[in-house]
Amino acid sequence: MSRIKTVLLTFLLLAVTAPSALACAVCGGASDSPMAQGMNWGIFSLLAVIVPMLGLIACFFVFLARKAAQVAAAAEQSPKDV
């Protein structure tokens, strides 16, 4: 069992200390390369979808809160049939 741990630890240390493991091709390369520009466009396109969706979800909860306040106000103003 200790031999397996030694082998795994050796492979782990080799993988961590390898220069290629320190950065991906985009991060370690030139920032004006086509790969970096493609990554930037990918990030912007994801943000273009996620930010409006989160805004719509927030607007929906504001709508629900306002509607609940209207219903509560109408319930207080209506005469009680008790």
QUIGISUL-V706576 format. One record per run of one state. SS is the DSSP state (helix for helix, strand for strand, loop for the rest). FROM is the first residue (numbers start at 0). TO is the last residue. If there is no record, write none. Layout:
# QUIGISUL-V706576
SS_FROM_TO ; SS_FROM_TO
This chain:
# QUIGISUL-V706576
loop_0_0 ; helix_1_16 ; loop_17_17 ; helix_18_20 ; loop_21_23 ; helix_24_27 ; loop_28_32 ; helix_33_76 ; loop_77_81
